[in-house]
């Protein structure tokens, strides 16, 4: 349940439907499912097996593989912590909009969201002030993360028993309501109409592998940490299949939720769907709220349902990004779980403050781009190399098979050693080439270095330093 909560997050609602539409609609499901079974599930089985076998958080798990590899574990624990520093800010936006939805106090247009709500400045070099509504939401979210984590795994188990099924139920309610609206069928058709010619484009296949890789919380130390808490007789392979398919199913369902309402908005405004924002913040804080405001009845209720669903989807992902670092501090230096969680949450909150400023959305965009396209891919590649070549990966297969109903064969070894690394190398090369062709989104080079390159350099250096620090 915790792994499903970690995998299913805000990206399932605001990223997958758009990626699916952009890359062939219904036809995209073919490369997506192939990517899921050839890369997503095999890598998840590897991370579950490592955590379950070692009974340790990532740094100590890799140290058990090889004493010199502890830094790889710190790398995979620090990366999601950096992601959490800005991911929580997006949740703070959702928190504020959930409050606004009570009386529909939002003004669902781009100018209000970016300039009035976020206080967006004219450029990245103009820092601006802190948005008070975002700051209040930020405090609420970080406090929630601390309260959930500081007592350890028992509290996590109780929380995910509520926060995993609840947003899915709410998403189903929103989907049913959306499908009853005029124009909904046109919106869903827009989402799923297959364009099989796109399957001949290699970038579509790389997009499928990228979506699977990022969506499942792979290479973030999360799955290793959660698996270390499992009972010794827990079914490794079955857990991996259930988690992966639940994530894929939620993403697919979210497409109906989003495009049915977007279709309704296009119908009411008599515009083409292409003219509406159908991805990222624009979808979540402008397009969807606009459509909700136009509902003939109970618009405030459905507005609250939407943002409660986003918050409950997001909170599981957010605290899962903190748990690897908190657990690692607790286990390596015997710091109490209360203190370890408090330290990580306090540092994370301070880091998040920067993203609440007027230029925060610019910096958030850059950090997310570089961490997702370089940081996570590099960590995943390191995992495959260290566990596939510097250790007998077959031992993890044998460990998984001891307790699993679904037994995996030697084909799994080949996927971990050859297929997954090859895909990750291609993704890495493609990202490097794209970023060398032109600066990302036209941002100045100094900003790309500060917000994109320096965080990755910091993570690498900090990983080696943390390995050297003795108990």
C-alpha positions in Angstrom: 0.0 0.0 0.0 2.8 2.4 0.9 4.6 1.6 -2.4 1.4 2.2 -4.4 1.0 5.5 -2.5 4.6 6.5 -3.4 4.2 5.6 -7.0 0.8 7.2 -7.5 1.2 10.9 -7.2 0.4 14.3 -8.8 2.2 13.2 -12.0 -0.4 10.5 -12.6 -3.1 13.2 -12.8 -1.4 16.0 -14.6 1.3 14.3 -16.6 0.3 10.9 -17.9 -3.0 11.9 -19.7 -1.0 14.6 -21.6 1.9 12.3 -22.4 -0.6 9.7 -23.6 -2.4 12.1 -25.9 0.8 13.6 -27.2 2.3 10.3 -28.1 -0.4 8.5 -30.0 -3.4 8.4 -27.7 -4.7 4.9 -27.3 -1.7 3.6 -29.3 0.7 4.9 -26.6 -0.6 2.2 -24.3 1.3 -0.4 -26.4 4.8 1.0 -25.8 3.8 2.0 -22.2 2.8 -1.6 -21.3 5.9 -3.0 -23.0 8.0 -0.5 -21.0 6.2 -1.5 -17.8 6.9 -5.2 -18.2 10.4 -4.9 -19.6 11.8 -2.2 -17.3 9.4 -1.0 -14.7 8.4 -4.2 -13.0 11.9 -5.9 -13.3 13.6 -2.9 -11.7 11.0 -2.7 -9.0 11.6 -6.4 -8.2 15.3 -5.7 -8.0 14.8 -2.8 -5.5 12.3 -4.8 -3.5 14.7 -7.7 -3.4 17.6 -5.6 -2.3 15.6 -4.0 0.5 14.1 -7.2 1.7 17.4 -9.1 1.5 19.4 -6.4 3.3 16.7 -5.4 5.9 18.3 -1.9 5.6 17.8 1.5 4.1 19.6 2.3 0.8 23.1 3.3 2.1 23.4 0.2 4.4 21.8 -2.0 1.7 24.5 -1.1 -0.9 27.2 -1.4 1.8 26.1 -5.0 2.4 26.6 -5.6 -1.4 30.0 -4.0 -1.3 31.5 -1.8 1.4 32.7 0.7 -1.2 29.2 1.2 -2.6 27.5 2.8 0.3 27.6 6.2 -1.6 25.3 4.8 -4.2 22.7 4.3 -1.5 23.2 7.8 -0.2 22.8 9.1 -3.8 19.5 7.3 -4.2 18.3 8.7 -0.8 19.3 12.3 -1.3 17.8 12.5 -4.8 14.2 12.1 -3.7 14.8 14.5 -0.8 15.7 17.2 -3.3 12.6 16.4 -5.3 10.5 16.6 -2.1 11.8 20.2 -1.5 9.8 21.5 -4.5 7.2 18.7 -4.8 5.8 19.8 -1.4 5.5 23.4 -2.7 3.1 22.1 -5.5 1.1 20.3 -2.7 1.0 23.7 -0.9 -0.7 25.1 -4.0 -3.2 22.3 -3.9 -3.8 22.9 -0.2 -4.6 26.6 -0.7 -6.9 25.8 -3.7 -8.7 23.2 -1.6 -9.5 25.9 0.9 -10.5 28.3 -1.8 -12.8 25.7 -3.3 -15.1 25.9 -0.3 -16.6 29.1 -1.7 -15.0 29.0 -5.1 -12.8 31.9 -4.1 -10.3 31.1 -6.8 -10.2 33.0 -10.0 -9.4 30.3 -12.5 -7.3 32.2 -15.1 -3.6 32.3 -15.8 -3.1 35.9 -14.6 -4.7 35.2 -11.2 -2.8 31.9 -10.6 0.7 33.1 -11.7 0.7 36.7 -10.7 -1.8 37.1 -7.9 -1.6 33.7 -6.2 2.1 32.9 -6.8 3.3 36.5 -7.1 5.3 35.5 -10.2 8.0 38.0 -11.1 8.9 39.2 -14.6 12.0 37.0 -14.8 14.1 34.5 -13.0 16.6 37.0 -11.7 13.9 38.9 -9.9 13.3 36.9 -6.7 10.2 38.7 -5.4 8.4 38.2 -2.1 7.0 35.0 -0.5 3.4 34.1 -1.3 1.6 33.9 2.1 -1.1 31.4 1.0 1.6 29.1 -0.4 3.7 29.5 2.8 0.7 28.5 5.0 0.1 25.5 2.8 3.8 24.6 3.0 3.8 24.6 6.8 0.7 22.4 6.8 2.1 19.9 4.4 5.6 19.6 6.1 3.9 19.2 9.5 1.7 16.5 8.1 4.8 14.7 6.8 6.6 14.9 10.1 3.5 13.6 12.1 3.2 10.7 9.7 6.9 9.6 9.8 8.3 10.3 13.2 6.8 7.3 14.9 8.1 4.9 12.2 6.6 2.2 10.0 3.5 1.5 12.1 2.2 5.1 11.6 2.9 4.9 7.9 0.9 1.7 7.6 -2.1 3.3 9.3 -1.9 6.4 7.1 -1.7 4.6 3.8 -4.6 2.4 4.7 -6.7 5.6 4.2 -4.7 7.8 1.8 -4.2 5.1 -0.9 -7.9 4.0 -1.5 -9.4 7.4 -0.7 -8.1 9.5 -3.7 -8.8 6.6 -6.0 -12.5 6.6 -4.9 -12.6 10.4 -5.3 -11.1 10.1 -8.7 -13.8 7.6 -9.7 -16.5 10.0 -8.4 -15.0 12.8 -10.5 -14.8 10.6 -13.5 -18.4 9.5 -13.3 -19.4 13.2 -12.9 -17.2 14.2 -15.8 -18.5 11.6 -18.2 -22.1 12.8 -17.7 -21.2 16.3 -18.9 -21.9 17.5 -22.5 -18.7 17.4 -24.6 -17.1 14.7 -22.3 -17.1 12.0 -25.0 -15.3 14.4 -27.4 -12.7 15.0 -24.7 -12.2 11.3 -24.0 -11.9 10.7 -27.7 -9.3 13.4 -27.9 -7.4 11.5 -25.2 -7.6 8.0 -26.6 -8.0 8.2 -30.4 -5.1 6.0 -31.5 -2.4 7.2 -33.9 -0.5 4.1 -34.7 1.9 5.9 -37.0 3.5 7.4 -33.8 4.7 3.9 -32.9 7.4 4.2 -35.6 8.9 7.2 -33.7 11.6 6.2 -31.3 11.0 9.2 -29.1 7.5 7.8 -28.4 9.1 4.6 -27.1 11.6 6.5 -25.0 8.7 8.6 -23.6 7.0 5.4 -22.5 10.0 4.2 -20.7 10.6 7.6 -19.1 7.0 7.7 -17.9 7.2 4.3 -16.4 10.6 4.9 -14.8 9.6 8.3 -13.2 6.1 7.3 -12.2 7.0 4.1 -10.2 9.3 5.9 -7.8 12.3 3.9 -9.1 15.9 4.8 -8.3 14.8 7.0 -5.4 15.7 4.6 -2.5 12.0 4.6 -1.6 11.2 1.0 -2.6 14.4 -0.3 -1.1 13.4 1.3 2.2 9.8 0.1 2.2 10.9 -3.4 1.3 13.3 -3.5 4.2 10.2 -3.3 6.5 8.4 -6.3 5.0 8.1 -9.6 6.8 10.6 -12.2 5.7 7.9 -14.3 4.0 6.5 -11.4 2.0 5.8 -12.0 -1.7 8.4 -9.8 -3.6 7.3 -10.4 -7.2 3.6 -10.2 -6.5 4.1 -6.9 -4.6 6.0 -5.5 -7.6 3.3 -6.5 -10.1 0.4 -5.2 -7.9 2.2 -1.8 -7.3 3.1 -1.3 -10.9 -0.3 -2.2 -12.3 -2.1 -0.1 -9.7 0.0 2.9 -10.7 -0.7 2.3 -14.4 -4.4 1.8 -13.8 -4.6 5.0 -11.8 -2.8 6.9 -14.6 -5.2 5.5 -17.2 -8.3 6.4 -15.1 -7.0 9.9 -14.5 -7.0 10.5 -18.3 -10.8 10.0 -18.2 -11.1 12.3 -15.2 -9.2 15.0 -16.9 -10.3 14.9 -20.5 -14.0 14.4 -19.8 -14.0 17.7 -17.9 -11.6 19.4 -20.4 -14.0 18.3 -23.2 -16.9 19.9 -21.3 -14.9 23.1 -20.9 -14.2 23.2 -24.7 -17.9 22.5 -25.3 -19.1 25.4 -23.1 -16.5 27.8 -24.4 -16.9 26.6 -28.0 -13.1 26.3 -28.5 -10.8 23.6 -29.6 -9.2 21.5 -26.8 -5.8 22.4 -28.2 -6.4 25.9 -27.0 -6.8 24.7 -23.4 -3.9 23.9 -21.0 -4.0 20.1 -20.6 -0.8 19.4 -18.7 1.1 20.4 -15.5 0.1 23.4 -13.3 -2.0 24.9 -16.1 -4.3 21.9 -16.1 -4.6 21.6 -12.4 -4.9 25.3 -11.3 -6.4 27.0 -14.4 -8.2 24.6 -16.8 -9.8 22.2 -14.4 -10.9 24.8 -11.9 -12.5 26.8 -14.7 -14.5 23.8 -15.8 -15.5 23.1 -12.2 -16.7 26.7 -11.8 -19.0 26.2 -14.8 -20.7 23.1 -13.4 -24.5 23.6 -13.2 -24.6 22.4 -9.5 -22.4 21.3 -6.6 -19.3 22.9 -8.1 -17.8 23.7 -4.7 -18.2 20.1 -3.7 -16.5 18.7 -6.8 -13.8 21.4 -6.4 -13.0 20.2 -2.9 -13.1 16.5 -4.1 -10.6 17.3 -6.8 -8.0 19.0 -4.5 -8.5 16.5 -1.7 -7.8 13.8 -4.2 -4.6 15.6 -5.3 -3.5 16.2 -1.7 -4.0 12.6 -0.7 -2.3 11.3 -3.8 0.6 13.8 -3.2 1.1 13.2 0.6 2.0 9.5 0.2 4.6 10.4 -2.5 5.9 13.3 -0.4 6.5 11.4 2.8 8.0 8.5 0.9 10.6 10.8 -0.5 11.7 11.8 3.1 11.6 8.3 4.6 14.9 7.0 3.0 17.0 9.8 4.4 15.2 9.7 7.8 15.6 5.9 8.0 19.3 6.1 6.9 20.2 8.7 9.6 18.3 6.6 12.2 20.1 3.4 11.2 23.6 4.6 10.6 24.2 7.0 13.4 21.5 5.7 15.8 19.7 9.0 15.8 16.2 8.5 17.1 13.5 8.4 14.5 11.9 11.5 16.0 15.1 13.5 15.7 16.1 12.2 12.3 12.6 13.0 10.9 12.6 16.4 12.5 16.1 17.3 11.0 15.1 16.2 7.5 11.7 17.9 7.6 13.3 21.2 8.9 16.0 21.2 6.3 13.4 20.4 3.6 11.1 23.2 4.8 13.9 25.7 4.6 14.8 24.6 1.1 11.2 24.8 0.1 10.9 28.4 1.1 12.9 29.4 -1.9 10.3 28.0 -4.2 7.5 30.0 -2.6 9.0 33.3 -3.8 7.9 35.2 -7.0 10.6 33.5 -9.0 10.1 30.1 -7.4 8.1 28.7 -10.2 11.0 29.3 -12.6 13.5 27.6 -10.3 11.1 24.8 -9.6 10.8 24.1 -13.4 14.6 24.0 -13.9 15.4 21.8 -10.8 12.6 19.3 -11.7 13.8 19.1 -15.3 17.4 18.3 -14.5 16.7 16.0 -11.6 14.1 14.0 -13.6 16.1 13.8 -16.8 19.6 13.4 -15.4 19.6 12.7 -11.7 17.0 9.8 -11.5 18.2 8.3 -14.8 21.8 8.3 -13.6 20.9 6.7 -10.2 18.9 4.0 -12.0 21.8 3.3 -14.3 24.2 3.0 -11.3 21.8 0.6 -9.6 21.8 -1.7 -12.7 25.6 -1.6 -13.1 26.4 -2.1 -9.4 23.9 -4.8 -8.8 24.0 -6.4 -12.3 27.8 -6.4 -12.9 29.6 -5.9 -9.5 27.3 -8.4 -7.8 25.6 -11.6 -8.8 22.2 -10.3 -9.8 21.0 -13.9 -9.9 21.2 -14.0 -6.1 18.4 -11.3 -5.9 16.3 -13.4 -8.3 16.7 -16.4 -6.1 15.9 -14.4 -3.1 12.7 -13.1 -4.7 11.7 -16.6 -5.8 11.9 -18.0 -2.3 8.8 -16.2 -1.2 7.0 -15.3 -4.5 4.1 -17.1 -6.2 5.3 -15.5 -9.5 8.7 -17.1 -10.1 11.1 -15.1 -12.4 13.6 -16.8 -14.6 17.0 -16.0 -16.2 15.3 -13.6 -18.6 15.0 -11.2 -15.6 18.9 -11.2 -15.3 19.2 -10.2 -18.9 16.6 -7.3 -18.5 18.5 -5.9 -15.5 22.0 -6.3 -17.1 21.3 -5.3 -20.7 17.8 -4.0 -21.5 17.1 -1.5 -18.7 20.7 0.0 -18.7 20.5 0.4 -22.5 17.2 2.3 -22.3 18.5 4.5 -19.5 21.7 5.3 -21.4 19.5 6.3 -24.4 17.4 8.5 -22.2 20.5 10.1 -20.7 22.1 10.7 -24.2 18.8 12.1 -25.6 18.5 14.5 -22.6 22.1 15.7 -23.0 21.7 16.3 -26.7 18.5 18.2 -26.3 20.0 20.4 -23.6 23.1 21.1 -25.6 21.1 22.1 -28.7 19.4 25.0 -26.9 19.0 26.2 -23.3 16.1 24.6 -21.5 12.9 26.7 -22.1 15.2 29.7 -23.0 16.4 30.1 -19.4 19.8 31.9 -19.0 22.8 29.6 -18.7 23.7 30.8 -15.2 20.2 29.8 -14.0 20.5 26.4 -15.5 23.8 25.9 -13.8 22.6 27.1 -10.4 19.3 25.3 -10.4 20.1 22.3 -12.6 23.7 21.4 -12.4 24.6 22.4 -8.9 22.0 20.4 -7.1 23.2 17.2 -8.9 26.8 18.1 -8.0 25.8 18.6 -4.4 24.0 15.3 -4.2 27.1 13.4 -5.6 29.6 15.2 -3.2 27.3 14.8 -0.2 26.9 11.1 -1.0 30.7 10.5 -0.7 30.9 12.7 2.4 28.1 10.8 4.2 29.8 7.5 3.3 33.0 8.7 5.0 31.4 9.9 8.2 31.7 7.2 10.8 29.1 6.3 13.4 
